[in-house]
Amino acid sequence: MSDPDHSLFTPHVRWCLHRAFITMLIVGPILTLINQWEHVRSLDFNWWKVALTFIVPFAVSLSGSLPRRHPDPGA
């Protein structure tokens, strides 16, 4: 019943998640400093903006590296 081709977390998907997480850890702080430098100096963060600043690079990296699932034209 368990088909390895239809598993949600294949080795490639796990690699893509790992890569997106690393990208988020590198790009997120840089973008936070660029976009909120005045707030970083005063430690007066807008936390939902900081969260979005980390989520966006994760989502972009993940969506760009995941395989596309096209419908089978022979089905």
JONORUR-V610253 format. One record per residue. PHI is phi as a letter, one per 20 degrees, with the letter a starting at -180 (999 if undefined). NEAR is the number of other C-alpha atoms within 10 Angstrom. Layout:
PHI,NEAR + PHI,NEAR
//
This chain:
999,3 + e,6 + e,6 + f,9 + f,8 + d,8 + f,10 + f,9 + d,13 + f,12 + g,10 + f,12 + f,16 + f,13 + f,15 + f,20 + f,20 + f,14 + f,16 + f,22 + f,19 + f,15 + g,18 + f,21 + f,15 + e,13 + f,16 + g,21 + f,14 + f,13 + f,15 + f,19 + f,14 + f,11 + e,14 + c,16 + g,13 + f,12 + f,13 + f,14 + f,10 + e,8 + l,10 + d,10 + e,15 + e,11 + f,9 + f,9 + f,13 + f,17 + f,12 + f,13 + f,19 + e,22 + f,16 + f,14 + f,21 + f,22 + f,15 + f,13 + f,18 + f,20 + f,14 + e,11 + d,15 + f,14 + f,11 + e,8 + d,6 + e,6 + f,7 + f,6 + f,5 + e,4 + e,4
//
